[in-house]
Protein backbone atom coordinates (compact mmCIF):
# COMPACT_ATOMS: atom_id res chain seq x y z
CA UNK A 1 0.00 0.00 0.00
CA UNK A 2 1.36 3.39 -1.03
CA UNK A 3 1.83 5.73 1.91
CA UNK A 4 1.00 9.39 1.96
CA UNK A 5 0.86 12.36 4.28
CA UNK A 6 -2.26 12.49 6.40
CA UNK A 7 -2.90 16.14 5.57
CA UNK A 8 -2.54 18.05 2.31
CA UNK A 9 -3.83 21.32 0.92
CA UNK A 10 -6.12 19.75 -1.68
CA UNK A 11 -7.54 16.30 -2.35
CA UNK A 12 -9.06 15.50 -5.75
CA UNK A 13 -11.50 12.59 -5.65
CA UNK A 14 -11.61 10.81 -9.01
CA UNK A 15 -9.01 10.00 -11.65
CA UNK A 16 -10.66 10.79 -14.97
CA UNK A 17 -10.46 13.76 -17.30
CA UNK A 18 -11.94 16.28 -14.82
CA UNK A 19 -9.51 15.23 -12.10
CA UNK A 20 -6.51 15.39 -14.43
CA UNK A 21 -7.46 18.81 -15.81
CA UNK A 22 -7.85 20.18 -12.29
CA UNK A 23 -4.52 18.64 -11.25
CA UNK A 24 -2.82 20.26 -14.24
CA UNK A 25 -3.74 23.74 -13.01
CA UNK A 26 -3.14 22.93 -9.33
CA UNK A 27 0.34 21.68 -10.18
CA UNK A 28 1.32 25.24 -11.05
CA UNK A 29 -0.09 26.69 -7.82
CA UNK A 30 2.54 25.36 -5.43
CA UNK A 31 -0.14 23.76 -3.25
CA UNK A 32 0.23 20.18 -2.06
CA UNK A 33 -2.43 17.88 -3.50
CA UNK A 34 -3.34 14.24 -4.03
CA UNK A 35 -5.57 12.43 -6.52
CA UNK A 36 -7.56 9.51 -5.08
CA UNK A 37 -8.70 7.24 -7.91
CA UNK A 38 -10.84 4.15 -7.41
CA UNK A 39 -9.74 2.59 -10.71
CA UNK A 40 -6.86 0.13 -11.00
CA UNK A 41 -5.23 2.24 -13.72
CA UNK A 42 -5.52 5.63 -15.38
CA UNK A 43 -8.40 6.19 -17.77
CA UNK A 44 -11.38 7.05 -15.59
CA UNK A 45 -14.82 6.07 -16.85
CA UNK A 46 -13.43 5.38 -20.32
CA UNK A 47 -12.10 2.09 -18.96
CA UNK A 48 -15.71 0.88 -18.77
CA UNK A 49 -17.11 2.23 -22.03
CA UNK A 50 -18.18 -0.15 -24.79
CA UNK A 51 -15.46 -1.48 -27.05
CA UNK A 52 -16.38 0.36 -30.27
CA UNK A 53 -17.14 3.77 -28.76
CA UNK A 54 -15.82 6.73 -30.71
CA UNK A 55 -15.59 10.38 -29.84
CA UNK A 56 -17.21 12.80 -32.24
CA UNK A 57 -14.41 15.37 -32.27
CA UNK A 58 -10.91 14.97 -33.77
CA UNK A 59 -7.93 14.52 -31.45
CA UNK A 60 -7.08 18.23 -31.36
CA UNK A 61 -10.59 18.95 -30.06
CA UNK A 62 -10.54 16.06 -27.60
CA UNK A 63 -7.57 17.18 -25.53
CA UNK A 64 -6.86 18.26 -21.98
CA UNK A 65 -4.98 21.49 -21.16
CA UNK A 66 -1.26 21.59 -21.87
CA UNK A 67 -0.90 18.66 -24.24
CA UNK A 68 -2.82 17.84 -27.42
CA UNK A 69 -3.88 14.24 -27.91
CA UNK A 70 -1.44 12.59 -30.36
CA UNK A 71 -2.74 11.90 -33.90
CA UNK A 72 -5.19 9.01 -34.02
CA UNK A 73 -5.59 6.27 -36.61
CA UNK A 74 -8.87 7.73 -37.87
CA UNK A 75 -10.47 11.17 -37.56
CA UNK A 76 -12.46 10.36 -34.44
CA UNK A 77 -10.54 8.76 -31.55
CA UNK A 78 -11.54 5.35 -30.26
CA UNK A 79 -12.13 4.45 -26.63
CA UNK A 80 -8.72 2.76 -26.42
CA UNK A 81 -6.98 5.80 -27.88
CA UNK A 82 -8.64 8.03 -25.28
CA UNK A 83 -7.55 5.70 -22.47
CA UNK A 84 -3.98 5.66 -23.79
CA UNK A 85 -3.99 9.48 -23.97
CA UNK A 86 -5.22 9.87 -20.39
CA UNK A 87 -2.59 7.40 -19.17
CA UNK A 88 0.17 9.26 -21.01
CA UNK A 89 -1.15 12.61 -19.78
CA UNK A 90 -1.00 11.46 -16.18
CA UNK A 91 2.54 10.16 -16.65
CA UNK A 92 3.65 13.29 -18.52
CA UNK A 93 2.83 15.56 -15.59
CA UNK A 94 3.71 13.08 -12.84
CA UNK A 95 0.56 13.73 -10.84
CA UNK A 96 0.51 12.28 -7.31
CA UNK A 97 -2.13 9.54 -7.67
CA UNK A 98 -3.08 6.87 -5.15
CA UNK A 99 -5.11 3.94 -6.51
CA UNK A 100 -7.21 2.00 -6.15
CA UNK A 101 -8.95 4.08 -3.50
CA UNK A 102 -12.74 4.19 -3.20
CA UNK A 103 -13.73 7.20 -1.12
CA UNK A 104 -16.64 6.28 1.14
CA UNK A 105 -17.33 9.64 2.69
CA UNK A 106 -16.22 13.22 3.17
CA UNK A 107 -16.85 14.88 6.51
CA UNK A 108 -16.52 18.42 7.81
CA UNK A 109 -14.01 18.44 10.66
CA UNK A 110 -13.41 21.97 11.85
CA UNK A 111 -11.00 23.79 9.55
CA UNK A 112 -10.51 20.77 7.27
CA UNK A 113 -12.48 18.13 5.41
CA UNK A 114 -11.88 14.50 6.34
CA UNK A 115 -11.74 12.07 3.42
CA UNK A 116 -12.32 8.42 4.29
CA UNK A 117 -11.72 5.28 2.23
CA UNK A 118 -12.09 2.13 4.29
CA UNK A 119 -9.32 2.19 6.89
CA UNK A 120 -7.48 4.99 5.09
CA UNK A 121 -8.12 8.66 5.72
CA UNK A 122 -6.76 12.05 4.78
CA UNK A 123 -7.41 15.63 5.81
CA UNK A 124 -7.53 18.48 3.33
CA UNK A 125 -8.08 22.21 3.46
CA UNK A 126 -10.02 21.92 0.20
CA UNK A 127 -11.58 19.01 -1.69
CA UNK A 128 -12.40 18.71 -5.38
CA UNK A 129 -14.99 16.07 -6.17
CA UNK A 130 -14.51 14.84 -9.75
CA UNK A 131 -16.19 11.42 -9.62
CA UNK A 132 -18.36 12.03 -12.66
CA UNK A 133 -21.53 10.08 -13.37
CA UNK A 134 -20.51 6.66 -14.69
CA UNK A 135 -21.08 4.89 -11.37
CA UNK A 136 -24.64 6.19 -11.18
CA UNK A 137 -26.49 5.03 -14.34
CA UNK A 138 -30.11 6.08 -14.65
CA UNK A 139 -32.85 3.65 -15.73
CA UNK A 140 -36.41 4.98 -15.90
CA UNK A 141 -39.25 3.04 -14.32
CA UNK A 142 -42.01 1.45 -16.42
CA UNK A 143 -45.04 -0.56 -15.34
CA UNK A 144 -44.41 -4.30 -15.48
CA UNK A 145 -40.64 -3.85 -15.63
CA UNK A 146 -39.98 -6.39 -12.88
CA UNK A 147 -42.01 -9.05 -14.69
CA UNK A 148 -39.98 -8.82 -17.90
CA UNK A 149 -38.07 -12.09 -18.35
CA UNK A 150 -35.45 -10.79 -20.75
CA UNK A 151 -32.06 -9.22 -20.09
CA UNK A 152 -31.84 -5.55 -19.13
CA UNK A 153 -28.55 -3.65 -19.14
CA UNK A 154 -27.50 -0.04 -19.14
CA UNK A 155 -25.10 1.38 -21.69
CA UNK A 156 -22.59 1.52 -18.81
CA UNK A 157 -22.62 -2.30 -18.83
CA UNK A 158 -22.70 -2.84 -22.59
CA UNK A 159 -19.38 -3.94 -24.12
CA UNK A 160 -20.11 -5.36 -27.57
CA UNK A 161 -22.74 -7.18 -29.63
CA UNK A 162 -21.13 -10.64 -29.59
CA UNK A 163 -23.80 -12.18 -27.33
CA UNK A 164 -26.71 -10.54 -29.15
CA UNK A 165 -26.68 -12.43 -32.44
CA UNK A 166 -30.22 -13.09 -33.68
CA UNK A 167 -31.73 -11.56 -30.54
CA UNK A 168 -34.57 -9.04 -30.50
CA UNK A 169 -32.96 -5.98 -28.89
CA UNK A 170 -34.73 -2.80 -27.79
CA UNK A 171 -32.53 0.27 -27.37
CA UNK A 172 -34.00 3.11 -25.31
CA UNK A 173 -32.62 6.64 -25.56
CA UNK A 174 -32.16 9.35 -28.15
CA UNK A 175 -28.54 10.47 -27.83
CA UNK A 176 -25.17 9.61 -29.29
CA UNK A 177 -24.71 6.53 -27.10
CA UNK A 178 -27.99 5.07 -28.30
CA UNK A 179 -27.21 5.81 -31.95
CA UNK A 180 -23.72 4.28 -31.81
CA UNK A 181 -24.88 1.17 -29.96
CA UNK A 182 -27.88 0.80 -32.28
CA UNK A 183 -25.55 1.02 -35.28
CA UNK A 184 -23.45 -1.84 -33.92
CA UNK A 185 -26.18 -4.10 -32.54
CA UNK A 186 -28.35 -3.80 -35.66
CA UNK A 187 -25.63 -5.57 -37.65
CA UNK A 188 -26.27 -8.83 -35.78
CA UNK A 189 -29.72 -8.50 -34.22
CA UNK A 190 -33.26 -7.32 -34.84
CA UNK A 191 -33.48 -3.88 -33.22
CA UNK A 192 -36.22 -1.60 -31.95
CA UNK A 193 -35.26 1.99 -31.09
CA UNK A 194 -37.38 3.88 -28.56
CA UNK A 195 -37.00 7.65 -28.08
CA UNK A 196 -39.14 10.15 -26.15
CA UNK A 197 -39.05 12.51 -29.12
CA UNK A 198 -37.77 12.00 -32.66
CA UNK A 199 -33.95 11.83 -32.59
CA UNK A 200 -32.09 14.94 -33.71
CA UNK A 201 -29.49 14.13 -36.35
CA UNK A 202 -26.88 16.75 -37.13
CA UNK A 203 -25.71 17.49 -40.65
CA UNK A 204 -22.92 15.21 -41.84
CA UNK A 205 -20.38 18.04 -41.69
CA UNK A 206 -21.15 18.99 -38.07
CA UNK A 207 -19.14 17.37 -35.30
CA UNK A 208 -18.04 18.10 -31.74
CA UNK A 209 -15.82 20.99 -32.78
CA UNK A 210 -18.73 23.00 -34.10
CA UNK A 211 -21.01 22.05 -31.20
CA UNK A 212 -18.41 23.20 -28.68
CA UNK A 213 -17.90 26.50 -30.49
CA UNK A 214 -21.66 27.07 -30.51
CA UNK A 215 -21.89 26.30 -26.80
CA UNK A 216 -19.00 28.68 -26.08
CA UNK A 217 -20.61 31.46 -28.09
CA UNK A 218 -23.94 30.96 -26.30
CA UNK A 219 -22.18 31.17 -22.92
CA UNK A 220 -20.33 34.33 -23.95
CA UNK A 221 -23.57 35.90 -25.12
CA UNK A 222 -25.27 35.13 -21.80
CA UNK A 223 -22.44 36.79 -19.87
CA UNK A 224 -22.67 39.85 -22.11
CA UNK A 225 -26.47 40.03 -21.96
CA UNK A 226 -26.85 39.37 -25.69
CA UNK A 227 -29.23 37.11 -27.57
CA UNK A 228 -27.92 35.24 -30.57
CA UNK A 229 -29.45 33.08 -33.27
CA UNK A 230 -27.64 29.86 -33.99
CA UNK A 231 -28.38 26.77 -36.07
CA UNK A 232 -30.17 24.00 -34.23
CA UNK A 233 -27.74 21.59 -32.65
CA UNK A 234 -26.50 20.93 -29.16
CA UNK A 235 -24.03 18.64 -27.43
CA UNK A 236 -26.74 15.99 -27.01
CA UNK A 237 -27.71 15.76 -30.67
CA UNK A 238 -26.49 12.84 -32.76
CA UNK A 239 -23.24 13.29 -34.65
CA UNK A 240 -23.03 11.33 -37.88
CA UNK A 241 -19.82 9.41 -37.38
CA UNK A 242 -19.08 6.68 -39.94
CA UNK A 243 -20.84 3.84 -38.10
CA UNK A 244 -24.01 5.90 -37.72
CA UNK A 245 -23.91 6.90 -41.39
CA UNK A 246 -23.60 3.23 -42.29
CA UNK A 247 -26.62 2.43 -40.11
CA UNK A 248 -28.54 5.17 -41.90
CA UNK A 249 -27.67 3.59 -45.22
CA UNK A 250 -29.12 0.29 -43.94
CA UNK A 251 -32.32 2.06 -42.96
CA UNK A 252 -32.20 1.31 -39.23
CA UNK A 253 -32.05 4.86 -37.87
CA UNK A 254 -35.76 5.18 -37.26
CA UNK A 255 -37.29 5.28 -33.81
CA UNK A 256 -40.63 4.38 -32.28
CA UNK A 257 -42.66 6.30 -29.71
CA UNK A 258 -42.39 5.24 -26.05
CA UNK A 259 -44.29 2.12 -25.04
CA UNK A 260 -46.77 1.94 -22.17
CA UNK A 261 -45.54 -1.02 -20.16
CA UNK A 262 -43.53 -4.22 -20.11
CA UNK A 263 -44.92 -7.72 -20.44
CA UNK A 264 -43.10 -10.94 -19.56
CA UNK A 265 -41.79 -11.24 -23.08
CA UNK A 266 -41.69 -7.69 -24.42
CA UNK A 267 -43.50 -4.37 -24.41
CA UNK A 268 -46.97 -3.09 -25.23
CA UNK A 269 -48.19 0.32 -26.41
CA UNK A 270 -51.30 2.26 -25.39
CA UNK A 271 -53.14 1.16 -28.54
CA UNK A 272 -52.64 -2.50 -27.62
CA UNK A 273 -49.92 -3.24 -30.17
CA UNK A 274 -47.01 -5.23 -28.78
CA UNK A 275 -43.48 -6.36 -29.56
CA UNK A 276 -41.55 -9.32 -28.26
CA UNK A 277 -38.11 -8.41 -26.86
CA UNK A 278 -35.17 -10.49 -25.65
CA UNK A 279 -32.82 -7.70 -24.48
CA UNK A 280 -33.21 -4.07 -23.40
CA UNK A 281 -30.24 -1.70 -23.56
CA UNK A 282 -30.96 1.47 -21.60
CA UNK A 283 -29.08 4.46 -23.10
CA UNK A 284 -30.84 6.79 -20.71
CA UNK A 285 -27.96 8.66 -19.16
CA UNK A 286 -26.49 9.02 -15.72
CA UNK A 287 -26.85 10.97 -12.50
CA UNK A 288 -23.98 12.50 -10.58
CA UNK A 289 -22.08 10.06 -8.34
CA UNK A 290 -22.19 12.01 -5.09
CA UNK A 291 -22.89 9.41 -2.38
CA UNK A 292 -19.51 10.12 -0.78
CA UNK A 293 -20.66 13.68 -0.05
CA UNK A 294 -23.86 12.75 1.78
CA UNK A 295 -22.30 13.19 5.26
CA UNK A 296 -21.85 16.90 4.45
CA UNK A 297 -25.63 17.30 4.29
CA UNK A 298 -25.55 19.45 1.15
CA UNK A 299 -27.17 17.25 -1.52
CA UNK A 300 -30.26 18.73 -3.12
CA UNK A 301 -33.40 16.76 -4.00
CA UNK A 302 -32.41 16.70 -7.68
CA UNK A 303 -29.16 14.84 -6.91
CA UNK A 304 -26.99 17.92 -7.41
CA UNK A 305 -25.25 20.34 -5.07
CA UNK A 306 -25.93 24.06 -5.02
CA UNK A 307 -22.87 25.70 -6.52
CA UNK A 308 -21.59 29.10 -7.52
CA UNK A 309 -19.45 28.25 -10.49
CA UNK A 310 -17.98 24.97 -9.27
CA UNK A 311 -17.80 25.87 -5.58
CA UNK A 312 -20.34 24.52 -3.14
CA UNK A 313 -22.45 27.29 -1.64
CA UNK A 314 -23.16 25.37 1.57
CA UNK A 315 -19.67 23.89 2.05
CA UNK A 316 -17.08 26.46 0.87
CA UNK A 317 -14.16 24.00 1.18
CA UNK A 318 -15.68 21.83 -1.60
CA UNK A 319 -15.54 22.22 -5.39
CA UNK A 320 -17.19 19.98 -8.00
CA UNK A 321 -15.75 19.57 -11.48
CA UNK A 322 -16.95 17.73 -14.56
CA UNK A 323 -20.48 16.66 -13.66
CA UNK A 324 -22.28 18.40 -16.50
CA UNK A 325 -23.97 21.69 -17.18
CA UNK A 326 -24.64 22.47 -13.52
CA UNK A 327 -20.87 22.59 -12.96
CA UNK A 328 -20.16 24.50 -16.16
CA UNK A 329 -21.15 24.35 -19.85
CA UNK A 330 -19.38 21.48 -21.58
CA UNK A 331 -17.63 20.46 -18.35
CA UNK A 332 -18.42 16.78 -18.87
CA UNK A 333 -16.41 16.75 -22.11
CA UNK A 334 -12.66 16.32 -22.46
CA UNK A 335 -12.07 19.63 -24.21
CA UNK A 336 -14.74 21.51 -22.25
CA UNK A 337 -13.55 20.72 -18.73
CA UNK A 338 -10.45 22.93 -18.98
CA UNK A 339 -12.36 26.17 -18.39
CA UNK A 340 -13.95 25.06 -15.14
CA UNK A 341 -10.82 23.22 -14.00
CA UNK A 342 -8.74 26.37 -14.40
CA UNK A 343 -11.28 28.50 -12.53
CA UNK A 344 -11.50 25.91 -9.76
CA UNK A 345 -7.72 25.81 -9.28
CA UNK A 346 -7.55 29.61 -9.22
CA UNK A 347 -10.33 29.85 -6.62
CA UNK A 348 -8.72 27.21 -4.41
CA UNK A 349 -5.34 28.93 -4.64
CA UNK A 350 -6.90 32.23 -3.61
CA UNK A 351 -8.93 30.55 -0.85
CA UNK A 352 -5.82 28.93 0.62
CA UNK A 353 -3.61 31.98 0.36
CA UNK A 354 -2.71 33.65 3.68
CA UNK A 355 -5.30 36.36 3.03
CA UNK A 356 -7.96 33.83 2.07
CA UNK A 357 -7.39 31.84 5.24
CA UNK A 358 -7.75 34.86 7.54
C-alpha positions, 0 to 999 in steps of 0.5 A: 500500500502506497503511503501518503501524508495524512494532511494536504492542501487539496484532495481531488477525488476521481481520476478521470479527465476532470480530475486530471485537468484540475490537477494540471492547473493545481500543479502550477499553484505550489499547493500540495495535493493528491488524486484519489482514484478508485480505478486500478489504472488511469483512464477514468470512466473510459475504462468501462465504455463499450469497445467500439465507442468513438468520440465525435471530435478529432484529437485536437478537439478532444484534448486536456490542457497543456498537451494535445492528444497525439494523432489518431488512426482515424479522424475520431478517436476510439475508446482505447486511444482516449484511455492511452492518452489519459494514461500518457497525460498522467505520466507526462505531468507526474501527478501524485495519484493513489489507486485503487482508493474508493472514497466512502465519505467526506466529513466536515471536521473543523477547519478541514475536510476529512476524506475516508476510504475504508481504513485509510483517511486524509485531511484536506483544506479543500476538496475537489470532487470529480467522480463524474456520473458513470457509477450512477447510471439512470434507468427509468421506471415502467409498469411491469418492468420487474415481470420482464423475463429478458435481459436488461442492461444499461449502456454503462454495462454494454461492451459489444454485440457478440452475445446478441446475435439473432436476438430481439434488442430494444434500445431506449434513448435518443442520444449519441450513445444510443445511436452508436450502440444501435448502429453496432447491434443492428448488424447482428440483431433485430433492433427496436429503437425507442425515443421520447421525441424523434432523434435529432441528427446533425448534418454530416459536416457537423461534429463536436468541434462546431457544437463546442464552439456554438456552446461557447458562443452561447455562454459568452452571449449570456455573460454579455447580456446578448441574444444570438441566433444559432443553427439548431444543434446541441451537445446531445444531438447525434453526430453522424460518425461513420458507423451511424452513417452506415446504419442510416444507409441500412435504414435502421435509424428510425425510432418508435414512440415510447411504449406503455408497459412491459410484459413478460416477453416484451412491451406493449403500447397504449393502442394495444400493439405489442413487440416481443423483446429479448434484451433491453439496452438502456441508453438513458444517461447518468446521474452525478455520483455524489454518495460520498458527499452525503455526510456533508448534508448538502445534496439537493433533492435533484441529486446535485449540489448548489454551486456558484461556479464549481464551488459549493455554496453550503460547504465552501471548502468543496468544489465539483468539477466535470459533472455536467452543465450544472458545474459549467457548460461542456464540463463533462467533455474532455475539451470543455472541462479545462475552463472550469478546472482552471477556474477551480484551481484559481479559486482554491489557490486564492482561498488557501492563500494567507489572506484567504485563510484569515 
